[in-house]
Amino acid sequence: EWQPALKNVSSSWDVGIIDGLSGWTTSVDDVPADTISRRFRYDVALVSALKDLEEDIMEGLRERELDDSICTSGFTVVVKESCDGMGDVSEKHGCGPAVPEKAVRFSFTIMSISIRAEGEDDGITIFQEQKPNSELSCRPLCLMFVDESDHETLTAILGPVVAERKAMMESRLILSVGGLLRSFRFFFRGTGYDEKMVREMEGLEASGSTYICTLCDSTRAEASQNMVLHSITRSHDENLERYEIWRTNPFSESADELRDRVKGVSAKPFLETQPTLDALHCDIGNATEFYKIFQDEIGEVYQKSNPSREERRRWRSTLDKHLRKNLKLKPVMRMNGNYARRLMTREAVEVVCELVLSEERREALRKLMDLYLQMKPVWRSTRPSQDCPVQLCQYSYNSQQFAHLLSTTFKYRYDGKITNYLHKTLAHVPEIVERDGSIGAWASEGNESGNK
C-alpha cells in the first residue's frame, strides 16, 4: 500500500508484465504498437525487489542489534537507475513483426537500505549492495524496440515510467517485511547512463557540441585551456529553466546569443539524471584517446604539421600489428571495455615505446600512463576511500601533472580541443567522489552486462 496513494498510476494490484506504451498507442507510427515495448509497473517491480531482499533486511537489523519490532518506519531505499541502447537486435532468420532493429533497456538496482531511528539525525545502513555492477543485482524494468536516438518514441515509452517514479517520490510504501508492516521512502539516482543518453534525457546538444560537459558549462576551447579547475554546475532543474528560456527567448536575442545563454540546452529535459561520470565509458573514451596518442607518437606528429590519411593508416596498422604480436591484443573495430583495460597498462606502454624513436618521447608516454594508472582506481573502485585512499588524496595533484603534460609535451593534440571524458576525468572526479562517496559503484556496467 502507498500512502498517500500514487497519483497517475493504475490501482489494479494483479499487475504482471504490461504493454510499455500504456495508452500512447496512437502516437507511434509505422510499427505494430503492441510489439514495441514491455515493462513492469515501477512500484510493483520495487516491491518485488524489496521482498527478494527481505532476509537481508532482517539480517541487517539483527547485525546492528536493532529491535525489529520497533523498526517499522523510517526506512530509506536508494535506487540506481540505468538505461542503455542495444545495437543490432534484428531477427537473423524468421519472420516476426517489423520492428526497429535497435532496442533500449531500462533497469534499476537497489543500492542501499538504511533506517533512521526516532530523533536521530543519521541513518544506519542495514543493507548495502556488495556488487552494484553485477547483472545479478540489476533488475530490468522496461524493454523496448526503439532506437535510442529516436527521442519522440523514447519519451513516449518512458513517460509513464517517469510519472510513476515522480509519484513514488511523493509517497511512502507500506510493506510487510519480516511479518510486520514497515514504511519505506525511495530515492532515485539516474547514474547508469552513458553520455549520449544523459544528453538526450537532459535536453542537451549531442556530444560533438562545443558545450563539452554534462556537469559544467565549459566549452571545448575553455576545457582545453583550463583542464583541471571546473566545478559541477548543471542540474536537472537548471536545465528545465534553461529550456524555458530557449523556448521563449525572453530577451529577444539572436540564435547564437541565446544558445550561449542556455549553454547548449535546446530540448526539454524529461528524466532527471544525477550529474556524474560513467566509469565504464570513461575507461573506453580515455583508452581511445591513448590509442590515438600512441599512433601519433609512432608517426612523430609533434614534428610535422597535418599528416596524410595514408600515413595515419600506416601508423595505425604498425601499432595494431605490434600490439597483436607482443600483447596478443587483437585490433577491434570499436573500442570496448576489455580492450581498454588491456591497453591501459604499463606493459602496453612498454610495447608501444619499442616503436617510438626518441627516448624523450618514450619517457613522456611512460609518465602519462603512470599518472593515468594512479588516477584510474579513484573512479573505478566501489569504495575509493577504503580501496585506494592514497590515490584519492593525490588525485588533484596527479590530474594537474597529467594536464600539464598534455598541454606541453602533447600540445599538438590538445590545442583548443579535448575529448569529453578526458575533461571529466581531469576536472570533476574529486568533486563527485566527495559528494557520492564513489563513482564506480554508480556506473552502468550492471546494465551493460545484462544487455549482453
C-alpha atoms as one frame of an Amber mdcrd trajectory, in Angstrom:
protein
   0.000   0.000   0.000   1.186   3.503  -0.785   0.399   6.461   1.464  -0.765
   8.750   0.013  -1.999   6.642  -2.917   0.105   7.035  -6.050  -1.120   9.691
  -8.472  -1.327   8.779 -12.186  -0.800   5.080 -11.508  -3.491   2.485 -12.020
  -4.812   0.924  -8.819  -5.077  -2.648 -10.094  -2.826  -4.835  -7.964  -2.571
  -8.022 -10.040  -0.048  -6.417 -12.352   2.288  -8.570 -14.405   4.156  -7.509
 -17.493   2.346  -4.596 -19.104   2.360  -3.027 -22.530   5.005  -0.353 -22.246
   3.078   2.099 -24.384   0.247   2.104 -21.846  -2.220   4.314 -23.637   0.084
   6.052 -26.138  -0.640   3.525 -28.901  -1.988   6.109 -31.314   1.095   8.308
 -31.241   3.783   5.956 -32.522   3.848   5.358 -36.285   4.954   2.580 -38.559
   5.265  -0.193 -36.010   2.587  -2.529 -34.636   2.136  -0.766 -31.301   1.562
  -3.896 -29.263   5.010  -5.245 -30.126   7.044  -2.204 -29.323   7.669  -2.476
 -25.593   7.010  -4.417 -22.421   7.587  -3.373 -18.865   6.812  -3.948 -15.214
   4.942  -1.272 -13.347   7.685   0.562 -11.446   6.118   0.384  -7.985   5.340
  -3.321  -8.397   8.910  -4.038  -9.510  10.306  -2.203  -6.474   8.056  -4.125
  -4.077   9.164  -7.368  -5.688  12.832  -6.347  -5.333  12.329  -5.475  -1.652
  10.612  -8.789  -0.983  13.642 -10.502  -2.543  15.822  -8.658  -0.034  13.573
  -9.463   2.942  16.114 -11.814   4.558  18.949  -9.331   4.027  16.910  -6.581
   5.682  16.105  -8.722   8.728  19.730  -9.883   8.912  20.898  -6.240   8.757
  18.587  -5.276  11.638  19.906  -8.167  13.731  23.538  -7.337  12.971  23.012
  -3.748  14.067  21.236  -5.063  17.180  18.074  -3.149  16.347  14.839  -4.490
  17.750  12.845  -5.304  14.647   9.500  -4.860  16.398  10.322  -1.165  16.942
  11.791  -0.567  13.452   8.602  -0.163  11.478   9.117   3.256   9.891  11.949
   5.445   8.695  13.385   3.053   6.090  15.100   4.739   3.152  15.849   2.892
  -0.079  18.352   4.291  -2.584  17.833   3.095  -6.155  20.283   3.366  -9.042
  18.652   3.637 -12.459  20.341   2.645 -15.693  19.298   2.881 -19.293  21.183
   1.975 -22.426  20.643   1.331 -26.112  21.410  -2.112 -27.512  22.713  -2.133
 -31.089  21.599  -4.708 -33.597  18.846  -6.959 -32.245  17.319  -7.919 -35.589
  15.953 -11.406 -36.133  18.666 -13.223 -38.018  16.139 -15.526 -39.670  12.474
 -15.919 -39.013   9.671 -13.523 -39.692   8.383 -11.646 -36.676   6.583  -8.312
 -36.942   8.508  -5.410 -38.470  10.107  -3.673 -35.522  13.102  -1.348 -35.249
  16.332  -3.333 -35.173  17.547  -1.493 -32.113  16.414  -1.859 -28.524  16.648
   0.100 -25.290  16.692  -1.436 -21.827  15.867   0.415 -18.610  16.711  -1.198
 -15.285  17.326  -0.435 -11.620  19.495  -1.687  -8.757  18.710  -1.334  -5.049
  21.956   0.176  -3.777  21.287   0.527  -0.059  18.584   0.448   2.596  19.009
   2.433   5.783  16.841   3.227   8.791  16.635   6.369  10.850  15.534   5.925
  14.437  13.219   8.495  16.062  15.072  11.687  16.947  18.319  10.542  15.288
  19.925  12.560  12.501  21.968   9.865  10.809  20.574   6.762   9.203  22.003
   3.335   9.998  22.711   1.297   6.857  21.216  -2.167   7.153  21.746  -3.299
   3.576  24.432  -2.326   1.057  24.675  -3.911  -2.386  28.123  -5.554  -2.451
  28.208  -5.983  -6.222  26.434  -2.926  -7.598  27.841  -3.583 -11.068  26.778
  -7.187 -11.452  23.921  -8.092 -13.778  22.565 -10.153 -10.864  21.714  -7.054
  -8.832  20.444  -5.164 -11.859  16.700  -5.643 -12.343  15.136  -4.998 -15.757
  12.152  -2.673 -15.712  11.389  -1.958 -19.334  12.446  -3.412 -22.684  11.614
  -1.537 -25.844  12.220  -1.829 -29.552  13.346   1.739 -30.093  16.439   3.370
 -31.444  17.924   5.352 -28.541  18.272   8.304 -30.948  14.525   8.338 -31.617
  13.742  10.913 -28.978   9.985  11.011 -29.570   9.319   7.298 -29.215  11.722
   7.003 -26.290   9.969   9.782 -24.386   6.565   8.323 -25.241   7.525   4.990
 -23.677   9.496   6.265 -20.700   6.906   8.979 -19.976   4.741   6.683 -17.812
   7.877   5.390 -16.035   8.829   8.969 -15.178   5.283   9.657 -13.943   5.368
   6.587 -11.670   8.795   7.474 -10.326   7.619  11.013  -9.529   4.526   9.679
  -7.754   6.633   7.310  -5.635   8.960  10.093  -4.544   5.984  11.893  -3.020
   4.640   8.870  -1.181   5.622   6.106   1.296   5.390   2.403   0.694   3.819
   0.321   3.486   5.045  -3.245   3.036   5.084  -6.346   5.204   8.711  -7.340
   5.823   9.566  -9.982   8.403   5.910 -10.254   9.429   5.443  -6.555  10.309
   4.230  -3.625   8.223   7.076  -1.184   7.627   7.251   2.121   5.800   9.798
   2.835   3.056  10.816   6.012   1.234  12.579   5.856  -2.127  15.357   7.979
  -3.586  16.153   7.540  -7.264  19.545   8.326  -8.750  19.869   8.055 -12.517
  23.585   7.390 -12.883  23.781   4.329 -15.146  23.615   6.289 -18.382  26.356
   6.887 -20.917  26.920  10.453 -22.051  24.781  10.086 -25.170  21.786   9.017
 -23.097  22.318  11.725 -20.449  22.389  14.397 -23.137  19.184  13.014 -24.589
  17.361  12.771 -21.248  18.531  16.200 -20.110  17.853  18.084 -23.350  21.494
  18.919 -24.101  23.012  19.086 -27.577  24.741  15.930 -28.854  28.241  15.046
 -27.721  30.045  16.824 -30.568  28.715  20.140 -29.226  31.031  22.987 -28.165
  29.417  22.558 -24.730  31.568  19.593 -23.936  30.364  18.648 -20.478  27.155
  17.306 -18.930  28.347  18.513 -15.485  29.582  22.052 -16.090  29.068  24.863
 -18.612  32.556  24.800 -20.066  33.108  24.977 -23.827  35.605  22.707 -25.548
  38.118  25.522 -26.018  37.868  26.568 -22.355  38.224  22.960 -21.207  41.413
  22.508 -23.227  42.916  25.748 -21.865  41.962  25.144 -18.249  41.955  21.374
 -17.892  41.524  20.920 -14.158  39.668  23.753 -12.451  35.944  23.295 -13.024
  33.073  22.579 -10.696  29.717  20.890 -11.227  27.055  23.462 -12.063  24.439
  21.716 -14.192  21.333  20.162 -12.682  18.013  18.883 -13.947  16.098  21.876
 -12.571  18.513  24.332 -14.115  18.261  22.515 -17.455  14.469  22.892 -17.279
  14.793  26.624 -16.587  17.229  26.995 -19.464  14.920  25.126 -21.798  12.144
  27.605 -20.928  14.499  30.464 -21.798  15.431  28.716 -25.059  11.753  28.204
 -25.888  10.550  31.719 -25.072  13.692  33.780 -25.779  12.597  36.468 -23.271
  15.456  38.845 -24.176  14.861  38.573 -27.952  18.438  37.539 -28.597  19.956
  36.152 -31.783  20.291  32.376 -32.083  23.975  32.451 -31.106  23.470  34.708
 -28.078  20.536  32.607 -26.946  22.493  29.393 -27.297  25.310  30.888 -25.281
  22.850  31.931 -22.573  21.353  28.439 -22.191  24.739  26.683 -22.638  23.520
  24.187 -25.217  20.201  23.167 -23.637  17.902  23.002 -26.644  15.316  20.307
 -25.931  13.035  19.662 -22.998  14.717  17.576 -20.270  12.315  14.809 -19.386
  14.041  12.435 -16.977  16.190  13.555 -14.087  19.692  12.081 -14.153  22.327
  12.561 -11.486  25.247  14.632 -12.798  28.056  12.089 -12.555  30.582  10.337
 -14.727  30.075   6.893 -16.166  33.150   4.909 -15.142  32.922   2.290 -17.908
  32.629   4.788 -20.760  35.256   6.940 -19.112  37.660   3.989 -19.426  36.681
   3.422 -23.035  36.852   7.104 -24.033  40.260   7.605 -22.451  41.668   4.398
 -23.924  40.557   5.554 -27.387  42.423   8.785 -26.758  45.610   6.985 -25.645
  45.367   4.703 -28.689  45.396   7.795 -30.904  48.294   9.335 -28.971  50.244
   6.092 -29.482  49.685   6.327 -33.247  50.706   9.974 -33.314  53.868   9.227
 -31.360  54.839   6.400 -33.713  54.462   8.857 -36.601  56.243  11.676 -34.694
  53.347  14.066 -35.346  54.819  16.561 -32.866  57.386  17.416 -35.599  55.122
  17.589 -38.646  52.011  19.520 -39.494  48.916  17.585 -40.640  49.976  14.170
 -41.956  48.036  12.472 -44.770  45.419   9.795 -44.197  47.725   7.256 -45.808
  50.435   7.943 -43.249  47.954   7.736 -40.372  46.658   4.434 -41.668  50.199
   3.118 -41.849  50.924   4.087 -38.214  47.721   2.504 -37.073  48.463  -0.776
 -38.779  52.010  -0.747 -37.345  50.586  -0.240 -33.855  47.937  -2.952 -34.308
  50.446  -5.498 -35.586  52.863  -4.742 -32.775  50.198  -4.994 -30.059  48.925
  -8.203 -31.558  52.384  -9.751 -31.701  53.581  -8.719 -28.238  50.398  -8.493
 -26.171  48.119 -10.854 -28.129  45.744  -7.872 -28.425  43.547  -8.272 -31.499
  42.521  -4.990 -33.141  38.852  -4.057 -32.631  36.512  -2.017 -34.790  35.159
  -0.010 -31.878  36.949   0.321 -28.570  35.330  -1.873 -25.906  35.827  -2.273
 -22.162  38.060  -5.339 -22.369  40.381  -3.843 -24.957  40.542  -0.603 -22.957
  41.565  -2.441 -19.795  44.364  -4.314 -21.594  45.615  -1.264 -23.461  45.824
   0.943 -20.368  48.662  -0.918 -18.647  52.363  -0.332 -18.089  53.267  -3.319
 -20.251  51.246  -1.956 -23.166  53.146   1.327 -22.921  56.480  -0.521 -22.867
  55.438  -2.376 -26.014  54.433   0.887 -27.732  57.707   2.518 -26.652  59.584
  -0.020 -28.770  58.116   1.764 -31.814  58.902   5.302 -30.603  62.266   6.604
 -31.762  63.097   9.384 -29.313  63.952   8.498 -25.710  62.456  11.780 -24.519
  59.068  10.960 -26.052  59.194   7.446 -24.588  59.699   8.925 -21.117  56.740
  11.267 -21.646  54.498   8.358 -22.667  55.534   6.328 -19.612  54.898   9.288
 -17.340  51.473   9.880 -18.910  50.427   6.258 -18.385  51.830   6.197 -14.850
  49.778   9.219 -13.856  46.709   7.725 -15.513  47.098   4.433 -13.641  47.387
   6.398 -10.384  44.127   8.216 -11.150  42.085   5.343 -12.526  41.305   3.392
  -9.297  39.642   6.509  -7.870  36.776   6.460 -10.369  36.748   2.687 -10.846
  36.560   1.378  -7.288  33.288   0.842  -5.455  34.571   2.444  -2.227  37.592
   4.628  -3.051  38.115   5.957   0.491  38.716   2.371   1.647  40.123   0.769
  -1.511  42.654   3.409  -2.594  42.889   6.233  -0.008  46.362   7.316  -1.143
  45.390   7.713  -4.810  42.249   9.551  -3.719  44.312  12.084  -1.747  46.740
  12.542  -4.609  44.101  12.748  -7.340  44.043  16.524  -7.790  47.835  16.717
  -7.851  48.065  13.845 -10.356  45.414  15.335 -12.605  47.291  18.661 -12.633
  50.507  16.868 -13.603  48.631  14.963 -16.297  47.062  18.150 -17.671  50.458
  19.867 -17.652  51.954  17.035 -19.726  49.101  17.204 -22.236  49.326  20.968
 -22.629  53.119  20.973 -23.103  54.566  17.707 -24.491  51.357  16.685 -26.291
  50.219  20.180 -27.208  49.768  19.151 -30.851  46.670  17.137 -29.812  45.192
  19.409 -27.157  45.472  22.842 -28.664  41.927  24.184 -28.385  40.346  20.726
 -28.215  39.912  17.925 -25.696  37.594  14.917 -25.522  34.526  14.941 -23.284
  35.544  12.109 -20.989  39.126  13.327 -20.639  37.783  16.674 -19.472  35.556
  14.966 -16.903  38.381  12.696 -15.737  40.666  15.650 -15.088  38.172  18.186
 -13.800  35.287  16.518 -11.991  36.308  13.250 -10.346  37.277  14.506  -6.842
  34.079  16.547  -6.503  31.825  13.628  -7.457  33.640  11.241  -5.108  33.295
  13.755  -2.290  29.565  14.094  -2.956  28.619  10.458  -3.648  31.428   8.511
  -1.998  32.013   6.562  -5.197  31.859   6.772  -8.963  32.491   3.113  -9.822
  29.548   1.836  -7.772  27.124   4.060  -9.712  28.398   3.092 -13.172  26.395
   1.434 -15.940  28.209  -1.908 -16.094  25.496  -3.994 -14.437  23.044  -2.825
 -17.032  25.540  -3.342 -19.880  26.265  -6.931 -18.878  22.520  -7.509 -18.515
  22.187  -6.316 -22.117  24.688  -8.961 -23.211
